[in-house]
Amino acid sequence: MISLKKNDKIIIVAAVIVILLAGIGIAMYTSPEPTIPIGTTNSGNSYEVEWNTHNGSLSTISEFAGKRSPYETTIKIPEANLKTITFNMTWVDDHSTFLKRFGLDTLTIEVTTPDGEISKKESSVSAAKTREGNILFTVTVDNSRPPDSLTANDLQAAQAKLKETPFYDDSWTTKDITVKVSVTIGEKRILAKLFDKGNSFDLDISYSYSEAVLKEDQTKNTGTDNLPPDDDLWEEPPYMSMIINTGCGRYV
C-alpha cells in the first residue's frame, strides 16, 4: 500500500472539495436573462404606409347661365384624403355675333371651398370664328407629404390608426363646394343684346385622392432589432470561474 505524504493528502482533500462545490454550482446554475442595452424599447411593431393615388369624377353639369341670373350649385366629393379637384368648363357662344369676331360672351366660374373662402375664380372670352370657350383649372386641396410609417402593437391597431389624423382627412368629404357660373354679354348692338339672354355650358369635375395601405416591417423597431449579437449577451457561468480560480482541472 502506497503511503501518501501529508501535503499530498491536503491536495487531494482540496481537490475533492472543489469538485463537490463545482457540482453544486452546476446544479444550482440558472442561465441569466440577456441584458438589453439602455435605450432599446419594445413599444410595438413598425408598419410601413404605402399611399395609393386614385381618380374619380362627378356627372357632367349641363346648364345655362343668364346675364342677370348666374347659375349656382353645390357639389360634394365622397372621398377622404382629397388631393386635387379639376374643373373643366366648355361652351359655345349660342348667339350670333357680328362677323363672328365681335360681341363674344365672357364666362366666369367661381369655386368656394367648404370653409367659405373663394378658392378660384377664372374668366375667359369665347374664341373668334369658332365661338367656343374653355376654362380649365385645378384646385389643390392638400399637397403635404403624408407619413410613411406608424407604430402599433398589432396589425389591427395599425389599421385603426389609418382612420385617424394624420393618415385620414375628411375635412372636405361630402362637404358643400359652391360653384357659380356667370356670363357677361359681349354684344353691343341694342337689338342683338336684347335677344342674348346668356349662355349654356358643360362643366366636368374630376378629382384625385389618396388611400393608405399597410406593409409590415418585421424587424424595424420591434424591440429586438437593436439588440447586440448573441455572443455579446453570453455571460461566463459562475462554476467556470470557481474551477479556473482554484486551479481545478489543471494538471498538478
TAJOKA-V370276 format. One line per field, one symbol per residue. psi: psi as a letter, one per 20 degrees, with the letter a starting at -180 (. if undefined). A space follows every 50 residues. Layout:
psi=???
//
This chain:
psi=pppqrghhggggghgggggghggghghipppqqqppqpiprmiaqppqop pppqqrqrqpooappqhinqpprqqppiqrlpgqpppopqrpojpqqojk hqkpqpqppppprhjjqohqoqqqqqqqfhjqqppprpppgojqoqqjrr prhrhghghhhijrqjipokhipkqpopppprqopiphpgghhhioibqr rpopprrqrqpppqopoihokiiihjqrqhhiipqpqhhghggghijpiq p.
//
